[in-house]
Each structure stands twice: as structure tokens, then as C-alpha cells.
Amino acid sequence: MFHHHMRGRQCGPRGGRFSRGPFSFQWEVHGHGERGGRSRRMFDGSELRLVLLKLIEEQPRHGYDLIRDIEERTGGAYAPSPGVIYPTLTMLDDMGLIEEQKSEGAKKLYAITVAGKALLTEREEEVEALFARLEDLGSMRERTSGGPIRRAMGNLKAVLQQKLGEGDVDGDTLHQVAALIDEAAQKIERLK
């Protein structure tokens, strides 16, 4: 189990706020893979540690390698913040689940320890489910970024910008536009 005390560590430079108990982290999930978009939590603290531990088991990695790998697995839809990744790596190191290896340059290269491998074996089913979640997100990104959808979304954006940028748009018009978008969303939801 992941039981550890942070010795007073606070949040990293970009996101990644810790909370009490098992600690919770914030990972960024971006609409259409764009950085800086709205974000929501993808994994809690324990899940994130398992994901990073599994990736490090595959091969020793730097923090940046982990960010890039996760982003590639999700087709760019999901990008963990450096302010989350690096404190988590420090935590895993403190817990004896990974260890720093000698490497050229300033980047820290981490490898898994015997204790880390044992934990992954113990939590094997949970790890598989977490990576399935990443794969599902990547598959969803691939489906929704197809040509026809991208073209239609671009067309909608252009029409809205033109219509709403005309100046004095009255409230009735805004409600009509919103109703049309809601109607389209409902019809898409009912598709089989």
C-alpha cells in the first residue's frame, strides 16, 4: 500500500496540489489536446504513482520522458503537468519504489527497485485497468478528431463567431442558438 508522509512538501510550480490523507494530485486533461484548456482530474494520487511506476518498470526514465509517453499514449488528449510529475517521482524515491541512476546532464534518471516491482505485481489488475483508461482516452481522441467531425466543429465555430460578432445580438437570438446546439447534442447522444 502507498503510505507515506510528505515532510511538509507543498505543490509544484504548475498545478499538482496535495491534499490530506493519501494525497490527491491534479492532472490536466485538455479538450482536443490543447495545453491551457479546461482540466479535470484523471487519476488520484495512488493511481498516478502506479502509472509512473509501471512506466519506469518498462525502462528507466526521466520526468520529461514520462510526460511525453503519457501524452503520446492518449494521442495528445492528456498531458500531466511537470508540477505533478516531479513531486510524485520524489515521493516514489522516498518510498524506496524507484531509485535515481547515474545519467549524463542535469536530468534525474529513475529506475524501479525490487520493492517497486513487488508492488506492481501485487496491484497488477489495478495497473492494467489504469492503462486501459489511458488507451480508451487515446481511442476516443482518435475517433473524435476525424476529418468530418473536425470540419463540422470548425464550421460551427465560424458561424457562431460571425453571428455573435455582429454587434447587438438580442437575448432571443442567443436562446435560439443555444437551443439549436442543445438539440444537436441530444440527437448525437441518442445515436446508436
MARVOTOR-745946 format. One line per field, with one value per residue: residue number from 1; x, y, z of N, C-alpha, C, O in turn. Coordinates in steps of 0.2 Angstrom, whole numbers, plus 5000, padded with zeros to 4 digits. Layout:
! residues N
n (NUM,...) .
n.xx (X,...) .
n.yy (Y,...) .
n.zz (Z,...) .
ca.xx (X,...) .
ca.yy (Y,...) .
ca.zz (Z,...) .
c.xx (X,...) .
c.yy (Y,...) .
c.zz (Z,...) .
o.xx (X,...) .
o.yy (Y,...) .
o.zz (Z,...) .
***
This chain:
! residues 192
n (1,2,3,4,5,6,7,8,9,10,11,12,13,14,15,16,17,18,19,20,21,22,23,24,25,26,27,28,29,30,31,32,33,34,35,36,37,38,39,40,41,42,43,44,45,46,47,48,49,50,51,52,53,54,55,56,57,58,59,60,61,62,63,64,65,66,67,68,69,70,71,72,73,74,75,76,77,78,79,80,81,82,83,84,85,86,87,88,89,90,91,92,93,94,95,96,97,98,99,100,101,102,103,104,105,106,107,108,109,110,111,112,113,114,115,116,117,118,119,120,121,122,123,124,125,126,127,128,129,130,131,132,133,134,135,136,137,138,139,140,141,142,143,144,145,146,147,148,149,150,151,152,153,154,155,156,157,158,159,160,161,162,163,164,165,166,167,168,169,170,171,172,173,174,175,176,177,178,179,180,181,182,183,184,185,186,187,188,189,190,191,192) .
n.xx (5004,5002,5008,5013,5022,5024,5033,5031,5030,5025,5014,5019,5027,5018,5002,4995,4991,4993,4983,4976,4978,4979,4984,4980,4982,4982,4980,4981,4968,4965,4954,4954,4967,4974,4985,4983,4969,4953,4953,4952,4952,4961,4968,4969,4980,4986,4984,4991,5004,5005,5004,5016,5025,5024,5027,5041,5046,5046,5056,5071,5068,5067,5059,5053,5052,5042,5031,5030,5028,5015,5007,5008,5002,4989,4986,4989,4978,4979,4989,5001,5005,5021,5023,5016,5021,5035,5036,5029,5038,5048,5042,5040,5053,5057,5050,5056,5053,5057,5073,5086,5097,5114,5116,5120,5121,5109,5097,5087,5087,5077,5075,5066,5064,5067,5057,5048,5044,5038,5027,5020,5017,5008,4998,4993,4981,4974,4984,4983,4970,4971,4980,4972,4962,4969,4972,4959,4955,4964,4959,4947,4950,4956,4945,4936,4943,4943,4942,4928,4921,4930,4929,4916,4915,4923,4916,4905,4910,4915,4903,4896,4905,4904,4890,4888,4896,4891,4887,4874,4867,4852,4843,4834,4839,4851,4846,4839,4850,4857,4848,4847,4860,4859,4849,4856,4866,4858,4853,4864,4868,4858,4861,4865) .
n.yy (4994,5012,5021,5036,5050,5067,5076,5090,5095,5105,5111,5109,5119,5120,5118,5102,5100,5095,5086,5081,5065,5052,5060,5070,5073,5084,5081,5087,5086,5089,5097,5092,5091,5103,5113,5122,5122,5119,5109,5092,5080,5066,5055,5049,5052,5039,5031,5038,5036,5023,5022,5029,5021,5009,5013,5016,5004,4998,5004,5013,5030,5048,5062,5070,5061,5053,5062,5064,5051,5048,5057,5054,5041,5044,5051,5065,5070,5070,5077,5076,5088,5095,5100,5091,5078,5078,5080,5068,5059,5061,5057,5043,5039,5042,5033,5021,5014,5018,5022,5034,5034,5035,5047,5056,5074,5086,5080,5069,5052,5039,5022,5007,4998,4983,4983,4991,4983,4972,4978,4982,4969,4965,4974,4971,4970,4982,4991,4987,4991,5005,5008,5004,5014,5025,5021,5020,5034,5038,5032,5037,5051,5049,5045,5056,5066,5065,5069,5073,5077,5086,5096,5099,5105,5116,5123,5126,5134,5145,5150,5154,5164,5173,5176,5180,5190,5201,5212,5220,5208,5201,5194,5184,5179,5173,5163,5155,5151,5143,5134,5127,5121,5113,5104,5098,5091,5082,5074,5068,5061,5051,5043,5027) .
n.zz (5000,4997,5009,5015,5021,5017,5023,5024,5011,4998,4984,4967,4954,4943,4945,4952,4966,4983,4995,5010,5019,5008,4998,4985,4967,4953,4937,4920,4908,4892,4881,4865,4865,4868,4877,4892,4892,4898,4913,4921,4934,4931,4937,4954,4968,4972,4961,4951,4955,4953,4939,4935,4940,4934,4921,4923,4926,4914,4907,4913,4916,4913,4920,4910,4900,4905,4905,4891,4886,4891,4886,4872,4872,4874,4862,4863,4870,4884,4896,4908,4921,4924,4937,4944,4941,4944,4959,4962,4958,4967,4978,4976,4976,4989,4995,4992,4980,4968,4961,4959,4945,4939,4927,4911,4911,4918,4921,4931,4931,4933,4940,4943,4958,4968,4977,4971,4960,4966,4972,4960,4955,4965,4963,4951,4943,4945,4939,4926,4923,4924,4914,4904,4904,4900,4887,4882,4882,4872,4861,4860,4857,4845,4837,4838,4833,4819,4802,4796,4808,4813,4803,4804,4817,4816,4807,4814,4824,4816,4811,4823,4828,4818,4819,4832,4833,4827,4833,4841,4848,4852,4867,4863,4852,4856,4864,4855,4847,4857,4860,4848,4848,4859,4855,4844,4852,4860,4850,4845,4856,4856,4846,4839) .
ca.xx (5000,5005,5008,5019,5021,5027,5038,5029,5031,5019,5013,5024,5026,5012,4997,4998,4990,4992,4978,4977,4977,4983,4986,4977,4985,4978,4982,4977,4965,4964,4950,4957,4974,4977,4988,4980,4962,4950,4956,4949,4956,4961,4970,4970,4987,4988,4984,4996,5010,5006,5005,5023,5030,5024,5031,5048,5047,5047,5063,5072,5065,5067,5052,5051,5050,5035,5026,5029,5025,5008,5004,5008,4998,4982,4985,4989,4972,4980,4996,5002,5009,5028,5022,5013,5026,5042,5035,5027,5044,5052,5039,5041,5060,5057,5046,5060,5050,5062,5080,5090,5103,5118,5115,5123,5117,5106,5090,5087,5085,5074,5074,5062,5068,5064,5051,5043,5042,5034,5021,5016,5014,5003,4992,4993,4974,4973,4988,4980,4964,4973,4982,4966,4959,4973,4971,4952,4956,4968,4955,4941,4953,4957,4938,4933,4947,4942,4940,4921,4920,4934,4927,4909,4916,4926,4911,4901,4914,4915,4896,4895,4909,4901,4883,4888,4901,4888,4885,4869,4863,4847,4843,4830,4843,4856,4842,4838,4857,4859,4843,4849,4866,4857,4846,4861,4869,4853,4852,4870,4868,4854,4864,4867) .
ca.yy (5000,5018,5025,5040,5057,5071,5080,5097,5097,5109,5110,5110,5125,5121,5113,5097,5102,5090,5086,5077,5058,5048,5065,5070,5077,5086,5080,5091,5083,5095,5096,5092,5090,5109,5115,5128,5122,5117,5102,5089,5075,5059,5050,5051,5051,5032,5029,5041,5033,5016,5023,5031,5016,5004,5016,5016,4997,4996,5006,5019,5036,5055,5065,5073,5055,5051,5066,5063,5045,5048,5061,5050,5036,5047,5055,5072,5072,5070,5079,5078,5093,5094,5101,5085,5073,5078,5079,5061,5055,5062,5053,5036,5038,5042,5027,5016,5011,5019,5025,5038,5031,5040,5049,5062,5080,5088,5077,5064,5046,5034,5015,5003,4994,4977,4984,4994,4978,4968,4982,4981,4963,4965,4978,4970,4971,4989,4994,4985,4995,5012,5009,5003,5020,5029,5018,5022,5041,5039,5029,5042,5056,5047,5045,5062,5071,5063,5074,5076,5080,5092,5101,5102,5109,5122,5127,5129,5139,5151,5153,5157,5170,5178,5178,5183,5196,5206,5218,5220,5202,5201,5188,5179,5176,5169,5157,5151,5147,5139,5128,5123,5117,5108,5099,5094,5087,5077,5069,5064,5057,5046,5039,5020) .
ca.zz (5000,4997,5015,5016,5024,5013,5026,5023,5004,4995,4977,4962,4951,4939,4946,4957,4973,4988,5000,5016,5018,5003,4994,4978,4963,4948,4930,4915,4903,4888,4876,4858,4866,4868,4883,4894,4891,4905,4915,4926,4937,4928,4942,4961,4970,4972,4954,4947,4957,4950,4932,4934,4942,4928,4915,4924,4926,4907,4906,4917,4913,4916,4921,4904,4896,4907,4902,4884,4885,4893,4881,4866,4873,4873,4856,4865,4874,4891,4897,4915,4922,4927,4944,4947,4939,4948,4966,4963,4957,4973,4983,4974,4978,4996,4997,4990,4975,4962,4963,4954,4942,4936,4920,4909,4911,4925,4922,4935,4928,4938,4938,4948,4963,4969,4981,4966,4956,4970,4972,4954,4955,4970,4961,4944,4940,4945,4935,4919,4922,4924,4907,4899,4904,4895,4880,4880,4881,4866,4856,4860,4854,4838,4834,4838,4829,4812,4797,4796,4815,4814,4799,4807,4823,4813,4804,4820,4827,4812,4811,4830,4828,4814,4821,4839,4832,4823,4837,4846,4847,4857,4871,4860,4847,4860,4867,4849,4846,4862,4859,4842,4850,4864,4851,4841,4857,4862,4844,4845,4862,4855,4840,4841) .
c.xx (5004,5004,5014,5018,5026,5033,5037,5030,5024,5018,5019,5023,5020,5007,4999,4997,4989,4986,4980,4976,4982,4986,4983,4981,4980,4982,4978,4974,4962,4959,4954,4965,4978,4979,4984,4972,4959,4952,4951,4953,4956,4963,4970,4978,4990,4989,4989,5003,5011,5007,5013,5027,5030,5028,5039,5050,5049,5054,5065,5071,5067,5060,5049,5048,5043,5030,5025,5026,5017,5004,5003,5003,4990,4981,4985,4983,4974,4987,4997,5006,5016,5027,5019,5018,5032,5041,5033,5033,5048,5049,5040,5049,5061,5054,5050,5058,5054,5068,5083,5096,5107,5117,5119,5118,5113,5099,5091,5084,5083,5073,5070,5067,5064,5057,5046,5040,5037,5027,5017,5013,5008,4997,4991,4986,4973,4977,4985,4974,4966,4976,4977,4962,4963,4972,4964,4952,4959,4963,4949,4944,4954,4950,4935,4937,4947,4940,4933,4919,4924,4931,4920,4910,4919,4921,4906,4904,4914,4908,4894,4899,4906,4894,4884,4892,4897,4886,4880,4865,4858,4847,4839,4835,4848,4852,4841,4845,4858,4854,4845,4855,4864,4853,4850,4864,4865,4853,4858,4870,4864,4856,4866,4872) .
c.yy (5006,5022,5029,5047,5061,5076,5087,5099,5100,5107,5112,5117,5126,5116,5108,5099,5096,5091,5082,5069,5055,5053,5064,5075,5079,5085,5084,5086,5089,5093,5097,5093,5097,5111,5121,5128,5120,5110,5099,5083,5069,5054,5053,5050,5044,5029,5032,5038,5026,5017,5025,5025,5010,5007,5015,5009,4995,4998,5012,5025,5043,5057,5067,5067,5053,5055,5065,5056,5045,5052,5058,5044,5038,5051,5062,5074,5073,5072,5081,5084,5092,5095,5096,5079,5073,5077,5071,5057,5055,5057,5046,5035,5038,5036,5021,5012,5012,5022,5029,5034,5037,5041,5056,5068,5081,5084,5071,5058,5041,5027,5012,4999,4988,4978,4987,4988,4973,4972,4982,4974,4962,4968,4977,4972,4978,4993,4993,4990,5002,5013,5008,5010,5025,5027,5021,5030,5042,5037,5034,5049,5055,5047,5052,5067,5069,5069,5077,5079,5086,5098,5104,5106,5116,5126,5130,5135,5146,5154,5157,5164,5175,5181,5182,5190,5202,5212,5217,5213,5201,5194,5183,5175,5171,5163,5153,5147,5142,5133,5124,5118,5112,5102,5095,5089,5081,5072,5065,5059,5050,5041,5032,5018) .
c.zz (5000,5004,5015,5018,5020,5016,5024,5016,5002,4988,4973,4959,4946,4941,4951,4964,4978,4992,5006,5014,5013,4998,4987,4974,4957,4941,4926,4910,4898,4883,4869,4859,4867,4876,4885,4894,4898,4907,4920,4928,4933,4933,4949,4962,4969,4965,4950,4949,4954,4942,4931,4935,4937,4922,4916,4925,4919,4905,4910,4913,4917,4916,4915,4900,4898,4905,4895,4882,4886,4888,4874,4866,4872,4867,4858,4868,4881,4892,4905,4916,4926,4935,4948,4946,4944,4956,4967,4962,4964,4978,4982,4977,4985,4999,4996,4984,4968,4965,4958,4952,4940,4929,4918,4909,4918,4926,4926,4931,4933,4936,4944,4952,4964,4973,4976,4962,4960,4971,4966,4953,4959,4967,4953,4940,4940,4940,4928,4918,4921,4916,4902,4899,4900,4888,4877,4878,4874,4860,4855,4856,4846,4834,4833,4834,4822,4808,4797,4803,4815,4809,4801,4813,4821,4810,4809,4823,4823,4812,4818,4830,4824,4816,4827,4838,4828,4827,4842,4845,4853,4861,4867,4855,4850,4862,4861,4847,4851,4862,4853,4844,4854,4860,4847,4846,4859,4856,4844,4850,4860,4849,4843,4836) .
o.xx (5010,4999,5019,5012,5032,5036,5042,5030,5019,5022,5023,5018,5018,5007,5005,5002,4985,4985,4985,4974,4988,4989,4982,4984,4975,4988,4972,4978,4958,4960,4957,4968,4984,4975,4983,4969,4963,4954,4948,4958,4950,4959,4972,4981,4995,4993,4992,5007,5016,5011,5016,5032,5035,5031,5043,5056,5054,5058,5060,5072,5068,5056,5043,5043,5040,5025,5019,5022,5014,4999,4998,4999,4986,4976,4983,4983,4970,4992,4994,5011,5016,5031,5018,5019,5033,5045,5034,5034,5051,5052,5041,5050,5064,5057,5049,5060,5053,5068,5082,5100,5105,5115,5120,5112,5115,5097,5096,5078,5087,5071,5070,5072,5059,5052,5040,5034,5032,5022,5011,5008,5003,4991,4989,4986,4970,4975,4985,4973,4962,4974,4977,4960,4960,4971,4963,4948,4957,4963,4947,4941,4952,4950,4933,4934,4951,4938,4933,4916,4921,4931,4919,4907,4917,4921,4904,4901,4913,4908,4892,4896,4906,4893,4880,4892,4901,4885,4880,4860,4860,4849,4841,4834,4850,4855,4841,4844,4860,4856,4844,4856,4866,4854,4849,4865,4867,4852,4858,4873,4865,4853,4869,4874) .
o.yy (5006,5025,5026,5049,5060,5080,5091,5105,5098,5103,5116,5120,5131,5110,5109,5099,5091,5097,5078,5068,5056,5051,5059,5080,5076,5088,5085,5083,5092,5088,5102,5095,5097,5110,5126,5133,5120,5106,5102,5082,5067,5049,5059,5047,5043,5026,5028,5037,5025,5013,5022,5024,5008,5003,5014,5007,4991,4994,5016,5026,5043,5054,5066,5067,5051,5053,5064,5056,5042,5050,5058,5043,5034,5055,5066,5080,5077,5068,5085,5085,5087,5092,5096,5075,5067,5074,5068,5052,5050,5054,5042,5029,5034,5033,5015,5006,5008,5024,5027,5031,5043,5037,5060,5068,5077,5084,5067,5058,5039,5026,5015,4997,4987,4974,4985,4988,4971,4968,4981,4974,4959,4966,4982,4975,4981,4997,4998,4992,5006,5018,5011,5012,5029,5032,5023,5032,5047,5040,5036,5051,5059,5049,5053,5073,5072,5074,5083,5085,5092,5104,5110,5112,5121,5132,5136,5140,5151,5160,5162,5169,5181,5187,5187,5194,5207,5218,5212,5214,5202,5189,5177,5169,5165,5157,5147,5141,5136,5127,5118,5112,5106,5097,5089,5083,5076,5066,5059,5053,5045,5036,5032,5012) .
o.zz (5002,5004,5016,5017,5019,5013,5023,5015,5004,4985,4975,4960,4945,4939,4954,4968,4976,4994,5005,5009,5013,4993,4984,4976,4956,4941,4927,4906,4900,4879,4868,4855,4867,4880,4881,4895,4903,4902,4924,4925,4932,4933,4949,4958,4966,4963,4946,4944,4951,4940,4926,4932,4935,4919,4912,4923,4918,4901,4912,4907,4923,4914,4914,4896,4894,4902,4893,4878,4882,4886,4871,4862,4870,4867,4854,4870,4884,4890,4907,4912,4930,4939,4954,4951,4947,4959,4972,4966,4966,4982,4987,4979,4988,5004,4997,4983,4964,4971,4952,4956,4938,4925,4922,4908,4923,4932,4926,4929,4938,4930,4950,4950,4961,4971,4977,4961,4957,4971,4966,4950,4957,4969,4950,4935,4935,4937,4924,4912,4917,4913,4896,4893,4896,4884,4872,4873,4870,4855,4849,4852,4842,4828,4828,4833,4818,4811,4798,4802,4817,4811,4801,4813,4824,4811,4808,4824,4826,4812,4817,4833,4826,4816,4828,4843,4827,4824,4847,4841,4859,4858,4868,4855,4848,4862,4862,4846,4849,4863,4854,4842,4854,4862,4847,4844,4860,4858,4842,4849,4863,4848,4848,4836) .
***
